[in-house]
Amino acid sequence: MKKFIEENFELFFNNLNDLFLVTDINGTIIEANFAAHKILTLPKQELINKSISSFCDTASQQNLSIFYRSADNNKQFNIRLLSSKDTSSPIDVTLFQLVWKNEICYLVANQIAVASYLTTDKFSSFLSLTNAIAFIAHANTGTIVLSNRLLSDTLGYSSKKITGKTTDDIEFFRTKLTSGEIVASLKQEGSVSNLELELNNAKKKAAPFLCSFNLLQIGNYELLLFAAIDIKKLKLTDKDFNYYLNQQKLIAEISQTINPHFKLDESINDVLQEIGLHTGMSRVYIIEESEDGLSGMNTHEWCNNGIPSLMLKRSNIRFNEIPTWKKRIEKEGYILASDVSELPADLSLILSGLGIKSLLVLPLIVNKALFGYIGFEDCVEYQRWKDDEIDLLRTLSGIIANTFEREKAFLQIKESEMRLNMAIDGSNEGLWDWSITDNNTWYNEYWYTMLGYELTDISSNPKFWESIIHPDDYDMVITALNDHLHNKSDIYKAIYRLKDKSGSWKWILAHGKVVLRDKNDTPTRMIGTHIDITQQKETELKQLELISTRDKLFSIIAHDLRGPIGTLLQVLELLTSKNDIDEETQRDFLEELKKMSESTFQLLENLLSWSKSQRNEIIFLPEKLYLTRVIKENIHLLKGASSQKEIKIEYNSVDDSIIFADLNMVNLVIRNLLSNALKFSPRGSVITISSTPLDSHIEVAISDQGIGIPQERINTMFGANKYVTTRGTENEAGSGLGLLLCKDFVERNQGTIRVESKQGEGSTFRFTLPRQ
């Protein structure tokens, strides 16, 4: 359109018989007409970019310099121009300031022509030259002062009827557009072109035009020039192309608009609106059939402007009242009527009564069964549907039917998921879904909350899961997983520990199965569950400990107690028999009875303490104790046993340290360690006890010169439920419980215990107790 305006202006400008030049604010010529070329005897291209002063005499050059420098240069200004060959007579011209292409410029015009071309006759000459409809109006009021014949011929407005009126008065533009808005836009943009508008003709029927607006300012005059080209023929030429293009666009938009998983009703309503606007229908609706197929309900509807809704009237359609409806659908696959009066009486009577002129109804097939119908109605005109239009509507109805089908499937899946989630939540199971292809894992909420994590704490990368597996369980878990991935096992199953957010370990029972494999049998997806079995596992471990305790009790009763008691009975039987036994033999028997009684008593005492410890029946009562006093009391208690083996017990202490511990537990530890030292020391040896202050504890060391302990025995002697009985240097019996009790009681008092030993040289047991 811009090219069109420029061509028409150039035609007008060049056909003027009087000289016209346009200069910039510095006096450089930027436009010239043919008359200027003839008068100044230079080709037009040689006039452009030359200074106007080069065609003036000396006096005019001085006047021009003053004019272009002057701040008040809105007035007419006279100069004299000479041709390049100095052959023509001087011409008096007048300069006017104007706006040219949104820039301040100056018009140089023949003085006589200025007044002439400001008359409407001259403008009429210009408007008659253009092949566009055009008018000129006052910019400030919008009043039309001149229009061309083409405007009258095209739109039916005669010059007499519109001169002196505004475009608002004659409702020229279909969309309300005031001259003030046009002028404001022109002053901001400079010009408005290629604007497609619908213009009303004198009978108020609209047609499309390509419009342009320009401001003309000459002197103190500011005029609005409007020109427009009828593009109806161009529209008709492109109609078929645009129609098919819009069809494809409509199908694409509807496919994207419908979302069966989110607010389906809203999506369907939006789609019906798009179809209605595209086809120009009065009403588009959907009727869903009841399960028994005897009735239908209008569930969705779109109505064009001014068209009433029929949803309420169609809330309960009885098909037995309109039998032809279903017969037509079953026989022809649709109901089509350009004029509903042509339909059978049962249909035409109802449809005509609803104000419907034309009708197209298509079936909606969902899961290979009739789901309902989609209808298109025109209440304004009698519609003649083309085959391609019906094909389009069939395609769109297929998209809608497919949406309902996906929605049903989605709801079934959601229902199944809900049931599964309820079952999982009820069983306190964590669910995981591993997409092996992209190495991404989804966990349900219970999976991570059972471990104390928030969703933001975990990563979907399986490396996160691997990072919280207990190191001792890692190889076993990964092996079990890989065996299943490579079809070596039917399912993946593992019992292992996972680290929770607090750093503690929870026992997990995991099950999983590959549910998808590609054509190469490579696993692509695996799902499974996690169950927290920490409580069950701890109960199981406690039960194993109780079983081990029971077995140990039976073992002690069967061996360590039965043997000594059996011997006691035999000795007592001999002593109480009628056989004569000398005094020395009796004395030896009594000494042996004493040893066995002491050993059996210590065993029973340890057994009782150990049994209470296993059942958590021992009450921990720490108090302030003088360590030296406690050690000396235990040395005194074992004085008889040490004297019998001629073993000396020495106690070396730096000071009389004060500890804070349970007296009974400390006594049992010292007594057991001293008893073991006596049992494994040879006659005549020395046992040394020492105590050394540390930062917060006192370390007690009990050293002997006995047989020592093998290294493999040292590594396991303090292990839980590791009972190893070793005979002493003089065949003294033992149960193996003493060291376990020592470890238990020392640790209950916030201490540690360890052993240093070398076979054949002796052993040193060191334990610590907290200082007061």
C-alpha positions in Angstrom: 0.0 0.0 0.0 2.9 2.3 0.8 4.2 1.8 -2.8 0.7 2.5 -4.1 0.5 5.8 -2.1 4.0 6.8 -3.3 3.2 6.1 -6.9 0.0 8.1 -6.8 1.6 11.0 -5.1 4.4 11.0 -7.6 1.8 11.0 -10.4 0.1 13.9 -8.8 3.3 15.8 -8.1 4.8 15.4 -11.5 1.7 16.3 -13.4 1.6 19.7 -11.9 2.5 22.4 -14.4 4.1 24.7 -11.8 7.5 24.3 -10.2 7.5 22.5 -6.9 10.6 21.6 -4.9 11.0 20.1 -1.4 14.1 20.9 0.7 15.4 19.8 4.1 16.1 22.2 6.9 19.5 23.0 5.4 18.2 23.9 2.0 19.2 20.6 0.2 16.6 19.5 -2.4 15.1 16.1 -1.6 12.2 16.1 -4.1 11.4 17.9 -7.4 8.7 17.6 -10.0 9.0 17.6 -13.8 8.1 21.3 -14.1 11.2 22.1 -11.9 13.3 19.9 -14.3 12.1 21.8 -17.3 12.4 25.3 -15.8 15.8 24.7 -14.2 17.0 22.8 -17.3 18.5 19.9 -15.2 17.4 16.2 -15.1 15.5 15.4 -11.9 18.3 13.1 -10.6 20.8 16.0 -10.8 18.5 18.3 -8.9 18.2 15.9 -5.9 20.8 16.6 -3.1 21.8 20.0 -4.6 21.5 23.1 -2.5 18.6 25.4 -3.5 21.0 28.3 -3.1 23.0 27.1 -6.2 20.0 28.2 -8.3 19.7 31.7 -6.7 21.2 35.0 -7.4 23.5 36.6 -4.8 20.7 38.5 -3.0 18.5 35.4 -2.8 21.4 33.4 -1.4 21.8 35.8 1.4 18.0 35.8 2.1 18.0 32.0 2.0 20.8 31.9 4.6 18.8 34.1 6.9 15.6 32.1 6.3 17.1 28.7 7.1 18.8 30.1 10.2 15.8 31.9 11.5 13.8 30.5 14.4 10.7 32.1 12.9 10.6 30.5 9.5 6.9 29.6 9.3 6.1 32.5 7.0 6.2 32.8 3.3 9.5 33.9 1.9 10.3 35.1 -1.6 13.4 34.4 -3.6 14.4 34.4 -7.3 15.5 31.2 -9.1 17.7 31.0 -12.2 18.1 28.0 -14.6 21.5 26.3 -14.8 22.1 27.8 -18.3 21.0 31.3 -17.2 18.7 31.3 -20.3 15.3 31.6 -18.5 13.9 34.6 -16.8 14.1 34.8 -13.0 11.1 33.2 -11.3 9.5 34.5 -8.0 8.9 31.5 -5.7 7.5 31.2 -2.1 8.8 28.9 0.7 6.5 27.2 3.1 7.4 25.0 6.1 5.8 21.5 6.0 6.0 18.0 7.4 7.4 15.6 4.8 7.8 11.9 5.8 7.7 12.8 9.5 10.5 15.4 9.1 10.4 19.2 9.1 10.9 20.3 5.4 10.2 23.3 3.1 8.1 23.5 0.0 9.5 25.8 -2.7 6.5 26.7 -5.0 5.8 29.1 -7.8 4.3 32.1 -6.1 1.3 32.3 -8.4 0.6 28.5 -8.0 0.6 28.5 -4.2 -2.8 30.1 -4.0 -4.1 28.1 -6.8 -3.2 24.7 -5.4 -4.7 25.4 -2.1 -8.2 25.4 -3.7 -10.3 22.4 -3.8 -10.3 22.3 -7.6 -6.7 21.5 -7.6 -7.1 18.8 -5.0 -9.9 17.4 -7.0 -7.5 17.1 -9.9 -5.2 15.1 -7.7 -7.9 12.8 -6.2 -9.2 12.1 -9.7 -5.8 10.8 -10.8 -5.7 8.0 -8.2 -7.3 4.6 -8.7 -8.0 4.3 -5.0 -11.0 5.6 -3.1 -9.8 8.7 -1.3 -11.0 11.7 0.7 -9.4 14.7 2.4 -10.6 15.9 5.8 -9.7 18.6 8.3 -7.2 17.0 10.7 -8.5 18.9 13.7 -12.3 18.3 13.2 -12.4 15.2 11.0 -14.8 17.0 8.6 -14.6 15.7 5.1 -13.9 18.5 2.6 -13.3 16.6 -0.6 -13.8 13.0 -1.9 -13.1 11.4 -5.3 -15.6 9.8 -7.7 -14.2 6.3 -7.1 -15.3 6.5 -3.4 -18.8 7.4 -4.6 -18.8 4.6 -7.3 -17.5 2.0 -4.9 -19.3 2.7 -1.7 -22.3 4.7 -2.9 -21.5 7.9 -0.9 -22.1 10.9 -3.1 -19.8 13.9 -2.6 -22.7 16.1 -1.6 -23.9 13.7 1.1 -20.6 13.3 2.9 -18.9 16.7 2.5 -19.1 18.6 5.7 -19.6 15.3 7.7 -17.3 13.2 9.8 -16.6 9.5 9.3 -18.5 8.9 12.5 -21.5 10.7 11.1 -21.8 8.3 8.2 -20.5 5.3 10.1 -17.7 4.9 7.5 -15.6 2.4 9.4 -17.2 -0.8 10.7 -14.9 -0.7 13.7 -15.3 2.6 15.4 -12.3 4.7 14.5 -12.3 8.5 15.1 -10.3 11.1 13.2 -8.7 12.2 16.5 -7.3 8.7 17.0 -6.0 8.6 13.5 -4.3 12.0 13.8 -2.8 11.0 17.1 -1.3 7.8 15.6 -0.1 9.7 12.6 1.8 12.3 14.7 3.4 9.5 16.6 4.2 7.2 13.6 4.4 9.6 10.7 2.1 7.6 8.5 -0.2 4.6 8.7 -0.2 2.2 5.8 -1.2 -1.4 4.9 -4.0 -1.3 7.5 -6.8 -3.8 6.7 -10.2 -2.3 7.7 -13.8 -3.1 6.9 -15.6 -0.1 5.4 -19.3 0.3 5.4 -21.0 1.3 2.1 -24.0 3.6 2.0 -26.2 0.5 2.7 -24.1 -0.3 5.8 -22.7 -3.5 4.2 -19.1 -4.0 5.0 -16.2 -5.0 2.7 -12.4 -5.4 3.3 -10.1 -2.6 2.2 -6.4 -1.9 2.5 -6.1 1.6 4.0 -3.5 4.3 4.4 -3.5 7.7 6.3 -1.2 10.6 5.8 -1.1 14.2 7.2 -0.7 17.0 4.8 0.5 20.3 6.2 0.9 23.3 3.9 1.5 26.6 5.7 -1.1 26.8 8.4 -3.3 24.0 6.8 -3.2 20.5 8.3 -5.3 18.0 6.3 -5.9 14.3 6.6 -5.5 12.3 3.4 -7.2 8.9 3.3 -6.8 6.3 0.5 -8.0 2.7 0.3 -7.9 -0.2 -2.2 -10.7 -2.7 -2.4 -9.1 -6.1 -1.6 -12.3 -8.1 -1.9 -11.2 -9.7 -5.1 -7.8 -10.6 -3.5 -9.7 -12.1 -0.6 -11.8 -14.2 -3.0 -8.7 -15.3 -4.8 -7.1 -16.5 -1.5 -10.3 -17.8 -0.1 -9.8 -21.5 -1.1 -6.2 -21.5 0.1 -7.0 -19.8 3.4 -10.0 -22.1 3.9 -8.0 -25.3 3.7 -5.2 -23.6 5.7 -7.6 -22.7 8.4 -9.0 -26.2 8.4 -5.6 -27.6 9.1 -5.0 -24.9 11.7 -8.3 -25.6 13.3 -7.6 -29.4 13.6 -4.2 -28.6 15.1 -5.6 -26.1 17.6 -8.4 -28.5 18.7 -6.0 -31.3 19.1 -3.9 -29.2 21.4 -6.8 -27.6 23.2 -8.5 -30.9 24.3 -6.9 -32.3 27.4 -8.7 -35.4 28.7 -6.7 -35.3 31.9 -7.5 -31.8 33.1 -10.9 -30.0 33.1 -12.3 -32.0 30.2 -15.6 -30.1 30.2 -13.9 -26.8 29.8 -11.7 -28.2 27.0 -14.7 -29.6 25.2 -16.6 -26.2 25.5 -13.6 -24.4 24.1 -13.4 -26.8 21.2 -17.1 -26.4 20.4 -16.6 -22.6 20.4 -13.6 -22.9 17.9 -15.7 -25.1 15.6 -18.7 -22.8 15.8 -16.7 -19.7 15.0 -14.8 -21.4 12.2 -18.0 -22.8 10.5 -20.2 -19.8 11.3 -22.8 -22.1 12.9 -25.5 -20.8 15.3 -25.2 -23.7 17.7 -22.8 -26.6 18.3 -23.6 -29.2 20.9 -23.0 -32.7 22.2 -25.7 -35.2 23.3 -24.5 -38.2 25.3 -26.6 -41.4 25.3 -27.7 -43.2 28.4 -26.3 -46.6 29.2 -29.5 -48.3 27.9 -29.5 -46.2 24.7 -33.1 -45.1 25.2 -32.5 -41.5 26.1 -29.9 -38.7 25.7 -28.7 -35.6 27.5 -27.3 -32.4 26.1 -24.0 -32.2 28.1 -22.1 -29.5 26.2 -23.2 -26.6 24.0 -21.9 -23.4 22.4 -24.2 -20.7 21.0 -23.3 -17.8 18.7 -24.2 -14.3 19.5 -28.0 -13.8 19.9 -28.7 -17.6 19.7 -30.6 -19.0 22.8 -29.4 -22.1 24.6 -31.3 -25.4 24.3 -29.5 -27.4 27.0 -32.4 -27.3 29.4 -34.9 -28.4 26.7 -32.5 -31.2 25.7 -31.8 -32.4 29.2 -33.8 -35.6 28.7 -34.3 -36.6 25.1 -36.5 -39.7 24.6 -35.5 -41.4 21.4 -38.8 -43.3 21.1 -40.4 -39.9 20.6 -38.2 -39.2 17.5 -37.6 -42.7 16.1 -36.2 -41.3 12.8 -33.2 -39.9 14.7 -31.5 -43.2 15.3 -32.7 -44.8 12.1 -31.1 -42.0 10.0 -27.8 -42.4 12.0 -27.8 -46.2 11.6 -28.7 -46.1 7.9 -26.7 -43.1 6.5 -24.2 -42.4 9.3 -25.4 -38.9 9.9 -28.5 -36.6 9.8 -28.1 -33.9 7.2 -30.7 -31.3 6.2 -30.2 -27.9 4.5 -33.8 -27.3 5.3 -35.2 -29.2 8.4 -38.6 -29.0 6.9 -37.4 -31.7 4.4 -36.8 -34.2 7.3 -39.4 -36.7 8.4 -42.3 -35.3 10.4 -41.1 -36.4 13.9 -37.8 -34.5 13.4 -39.0 -31.5 11.3 -41.8 -30.6 13.7 -39.5 -30.5 16.8 -36.5 -28.8 15.0 -38.6 -26.2 13.3 -40.3 -25.4 16.6 -36.8 -24.6 18.0 -36.1 -22.1 15.2 -33.6 -24.4 13.5 -33.2 -24.0 9.7 -30.3 -26.3 8.8 -28.9 -29.3 10.7 -25.9 -31.8 10.6 -25.6 -34.5 13.3 -22.7 -36.9 13.4 -22.3 -39.9 15.8 -19.6 -40.1 18.4 -18.1 -43.6 18.6 -16.2 -44.5 21.8 -14.6 -47.9 22.3 -16.4 -49.1 19.2 -19.8 -48.3 20.7 -22.2 -45.4 20.2 -21.4 -42.8 22.9 -23.5 -39.9 21.7 -23.8 -37.2 19.0 -22.3 -33.9 17.9 -24.7 -31.5 16.2 -24.3 -28.3 14.1 -27.2 -26.0 13.7 -27.9 -22.8 11.7 -30.8 -20.7 12.9 -30.1 -17.7 10.6 -29.5 -19.1 7.1 -30.2 -22.3 5.1 -26.8 -24.0 5.1 -25.5 -25.9 2.1 -22.7 -28.1 3.4 -20.0 -29.1 0.9 -18.4 -32.6 1.0 -15.1 -31.2 2.3 -16.9 -29.3 5.1 -18.7 -32.5 6.2 -15.3 -34.3 6.0 -13.8 -31.7 8.3 -16.6 -32.0 10.8 -16.2 -35.8 10.7 -12.5 -35.4 11.5 -13.3 -33.0 14.4 -16.0 -35.3 15.8 -13.5 -38.2 15.6 -11.0 -36.1 17.7 -13.7 -35.4 20.2 -14.8 -39.0 20.4 -11.1 -40.1 20.8 -10.9 -37.6 23.7 -13.8 -39.2 25.5 -12.3 -42.6 24.9 -8.9 -41.5 26.4 -10.8 -39.9 29.3 -12.5 -43.2 30.0 -9.3 -45.0 29.9 -7.6 -42.3 32.0 -10.3 -42.6 34.7 -10.0 -46.4 34.7 -6.2 -46.0 35.2 -6.7 -43.4 37.9 -9.2 -45.7 39.7 -6.7 -48.5 39.5 -3.9 -46.2 40.7 -6.1 -45.0 43.5 -6.8 -48.6 44.6 -3.2 -49.5 44.3 -2.2 -46.4 46.3 -4.8 -47.2 49.0 -3.4 -50.8 49.1 0.2 -49.5 49.3 -0.6 -46.8 51.9 -2.5 -49.4 53.9 0.4 -51.7 53.9 3.0 -49.0 54.6 4.9 -49.8 51.4 7.2 -47.4 49.5 6.7 -47.6 45.7 9.5 -46.9 43.2 9.5 -46.8 39.4 12.8 -46.9 37.6 13.1 -45.7 34.0 16.2 -47.6 33.1 16.6 -45.9 29.6 17.0 -42.4 31.0 18.2 -43.5 34.4 15.5 -41.7 36.3 13.6 -43.0 39.3 10.2 -41.9 40.7 9.4 -42.6 44.4 6.1 -42.3 46.1 5.8 -40.2 49.3 6.0 -43.1 51.7 9.3 -44.3 50.2 11.2 -41.3 51.3 9.2 -40.3 54.4 9.8 -43.7 56.0 13.5 -42.7 55.9 12.8 -39.2 57.3 13.6 -37.4 54.1 11.7 -34.6 52.4 11.1 -34.6 48.6 13.8 -31.9 48.2 16.3 -34.1 50.0 16.3 -36.9 47.4 17.4 -37.2 43.8 15.7 -39.1 41.0 19.1 -40.5 39.9 19.6 -44.1 41.3 23.0 -43.0 42.5 21.2 -41.4 45.5 19.6 -44.8 46.4 23.0 -46.5 46.0 24.7 -43.9 48.3 22.5 -44.7 51.3 22.9 -48.5 51.1 24.9 -49.9 54.1 28.4 -50.7 52.9 28.2 -54.3 54.3 25.0 -54.9 52.2 25.9 -53.1 49.0 27.5 -55.9 47.0 24.7 -58.3 47.9 22.0 -55.8 46.8 23.7 -54.9 43.5 24.3 -58.6 42.7 20.6 -59.4 43.3 19.5 -56.5 41.2 21.8 -57.4 38.3 20.8 -61.0 38.4 17.2 -60.0 37.8 18.1 -57.4 35.1 19.9 -60.2 33.2 17.1 -62.7 33.6 18.9 -64.8 36.1 16.0 -64.5 38.6 12.3 -64.2 38.2 12.1 -61.3 40.7 14.5 -59.0 42.5 14.4 -59.4 46.3 16.8 -58.1 49.0 16.8 -57.5 52.7 19.3 -54.8 53.5 19.9 -51.5 55.4 19.4 -47.9 54.2 20.6 -44.8 56.0 17.8 -42.5 57.1 18.2 -38.7 57.3 19.4 -38.8 60.9 22.2 -41.2 60.0 20.6 -44.3 61.5 20.1 -47.5 59.6 16.7 -49.0 58.8 16.1 -52.5 57.6 14.3 -52.7 54.2 12.6 -55.5 52.4 12.7 -54.8 48.7 10.9 -56.5 45.8 11.0 -55.5 42.2 10.4 -56.7 38.7 11.3 -55.6 35.1 8.0 -54.7 33.4 9.3 -53.5 30.0 12.1 -54.7 27.7 13.0 -53.5 24.2 13.2 -55.7 21.1 16.8 -56.7 22.2 15.4 -58.0 25.6 17.2 -55.1 27.3 15.3 -53.9 30.4 13.8 -50.4 30.0 11.5 -50.1 33.0 11.4 -51.7 36.5 9.0 -51.1 39.4 9.0 -52.4 42.9 8.3 -51.8 46.6 10.2 -51.0 49.8 8.9 -52.1 53.2 10.4 -50.9 56.5 11.1 -54.1 58.5 13.4 -52.5 61.1 11.1 -53.5 64.0 10.7 -57.0 62.7 14.4 -57.3 62.1 15.3 -56.1 65.5 12.8 -58.5 67.0 14.3 -61.3 64.9 17.8 -60.4 66.1 16.6 -60.3 69.7 15.0 -63.7 69.2 18.2 -65.0 67.8 20.0 -63.7 70.9 17.5 -65.3 73.1 17.9 -68.6 71.3 21.6 -68.2 71.6 21.2 -67.4 75.3 19.0 -70.4 75.8 21.4 -72.7 74.0 24.3 -71.3 76.1 22.3 -71.8 79.3 21.7 -75.4 78.3 25.3 -75.8 77.4 26.5 -74.4 80.8 24.0 -76.5 82.6 24.8 -79.6 80.6 28.6 -79.3 80.9 30.0 -76.6 83.1 27.6 -77.2 86.0 26.8 -80.8 85.5 30.5 -81.8 85.6 31.5 -80.1 88.8 28.3 -81.1 90.6 28.7 -84.7 89.5 32.2 -84.7 90.9 31.0 -83.1 94.1 28.5 -86.0 94.4 31.1 -88.6 93.8 33.5 -87.1 96.4 30.7 -86.7 99.0 29.7 -90.3 98.3 33.3 -91.5 99.1 33.5 -89.3 102.2 30.2 -90.6 103.5 30.8 -94.3 102.6 31.7 -97.0 105.1 35.1 -97.4 103.5 38.0 -96.4 105.7 39.7 -93.3 104.4 42.8 -91.9 106.1 42.9 -88.3 107.3 45.3 -87.1 104.5 43.0 -88.4 101.8 40.0 -86.9 103.5 41.9 -83.6 103.7 42.7 -83.8 100.0 39.0 -84.6 99.2 37.8 -81.6 101.3 40.3 -79.3 99.6 39.1 -80.4 96.2 35.5 -79.9 97.3 36.3 -76.4 98.4 37.9 -75.6 95.0 35.0 -77.0 93.1 32.5 -75.2 95.3 34.3 -71.9 94.8 34.5 -72.4 91.0 30.9 -73.5 90.8 29.8 -70.5 92.9 31.6 -68.1 90.7 30.1 -69.7 87.7 26.6 -69.5 89.1 27.2 -65.9 90.1 28.4 -65.0 86.6 25.6 -67.0 85.1 23.0 -65.1 87.2 24.6 -61.7 86.3 24.8 -62.5 82.7 21.2 -63.8 82.6 20.0 -60.6 84.2 22.1 -58.5 81.8 20.6 -60.3 78.8 17.1 -59.5 80.1 18.0 -55.9 81.0 17.1 -56.5 84.6 20.3 -55.1 86.1 19.8 -51.5 87.3 22.7 -49.1 86.6 23.4 -47.1 89.8 26.7 -45.1 89.4 28.2 -43.4 92.5 31.4 -41.9 93.7 34.0 -44.6 94.4 37.6 -44.7 95.6 39.2 -47.0 93.1 42.1 -48.1 95.4 39.7 -49.3 98.1 37.6 -51.3 95.5 40.7 -53.0 94.0 42.1 -53.9 97.4 38.8 -55.4 98.6 38.7 -57.7 95.5 42.4 -58.7 96.1 41.5 -59.6 99.6 38.5 -61.7 98.4 40.8 -63.7 96.1 43.6 -64.0 98.7 42.8 -67.7 99.3 42.9 -68.6 95.6 46.2 -66.8 95.1 47.8 -68.4 98.1 46.9 -71.9 97.0 48.8 -71.3 93.7 51.5 -69.3 95.5 50.8 -66.3 93.2 51.6 -62.8 94.4 49.2 -59.9 93.5 50.8 -56.5 93.5 48.9 -53.2 93.2 50.6 -50.0 92.0 48.7 -46.8 92.1 49.8 -43.2 91.4 47.1 -41.8 93.7 43.8 -42.7 95.3 41.7 -41.9 92.2 38.0 -41.2 92.5 35.7 -42.7 89.9 32.0 -42.4 89.1 30.6 -45.9 88.4 28.3 -48.8 89.5 30.1 -50.6 92.4 28.6 -54.0 91.7 29.6 -53.9 88.1 33.1 -52.6 88.9 33.6 -55.4 91.5 32.5 -58.1 89.0 34.9 -56.8 86.3 37.9 -56.7 88.6 37.0 -60.0 90.2 36.6 -61.8 86.9 39.8 -60.4 85.4 41.8 -61.3 88.6 40.2 -64.8 88.6 41.2 -65.3 84.9 44.8 -64.1 85.7 45.0 -66.5 88.6 43.6 -69.4 86.5 46.1 -68.9 83.6 49.2 -68.0 85.7 51.7 -70.7 86.8 52.6 -71.2 90.5 55.0 -68.7 91.9 54.3 -66.0 89.4 53.2 -62.4 89.9 50.0 -60.5 88.9 50.3 -56.8 88.7 47.5 -54.2 89.0 48.0 -50.6 88.1 45.8 -47.5 87.6 46.7 -44.5 85.4 44.8 -41.2 85.2 43.8 -40.1 81.7 42.0 -36.9 80.6 38.5 -37.9 81.7 39.0 -41.6 82.7 41.1 -43.8 84.9 42.8 -46.8 83.1 43.1 -50.0 85.2 45.6 -52.6 83.9 45.7 -56.2 85.2 48.9 -58.1 83.9 49.9 -61.7 84.5 52.9 -63.9 83.5 50.6 -66.7 82.3 50.3 -68.7 79.1 49.1 -65.9 76.9 46.3 -65.8 74.3 46.6 -66.7 70.6 46.0 -63.7 68.3 43.0 -65.3 66.6 41.4 -65.7 70.0 42.1 -62.0 70.9 40.2 -60.9 67.8 37.0 -62.7 68.8 37.0 -63.0 72.6 34.9 -59.9 73.2 32.4 -60.7 70.4 28.8 -60.9 71.3 27.7 -64.5 72.2 31.2 -65.9 71.6 31.6 -68.4 74.4 35.0 -70.0 74.5 36.0 -72.0 77.6 39.7 -72.6 78.3 41.1 -74.7 81.1 43.6 -73.0 83.5 47.2 -74.0 84.2 46.0 -76.5 86.8 42.9 -77.5 84.9 40.6 -74.9 86.4 37.2 -74.8 84.7 35.5 -71.8 83.1 32.4 -70.8 81.2 33.6 -68.0 78.9 30.9 -65.7 80.3 33.2 -63.6 82.5 34.8 -61.6 79.6 31.4 -60.9 78.1 30.2 -59.6 81.4 33.3 -57.5 81.8 32.8 -55.9 78.3 29.1 -55.3 79.0 29.6 -53.7 82.4 32.6 -51.6 81.4 30.7 -50.1 78.4 27.6 -49.5 80.6 30.0 -47.3 82.7 31.1 -45.3 79.6 34.4 -47.1 79.5 36.4 -49.4 77.1 38.2 -52.7 77.5 41.0 -54.3 75.5 43.7 -56.9 75.8 47.4 -57.2 75.0 48.9 -60.6 75.0 51.9 -62.7 73.8 51.8 -66.5 74.0 54.2 -67.8 76.7 54.8 -64.4 78.2 51.4 -63.4 79.7 48.5 -61.0 79.1 47.4 -57.5 80.1 43.7 -56.5 80.3 43.1 -52.8 80.3 39.8 -51.1 81.0 38.8 -47.5 81.7 36.2 -46.0 84.1 35.1 -42.3 84.2 36.7 -40.0 86.8 34.7 -38.2 89.3 
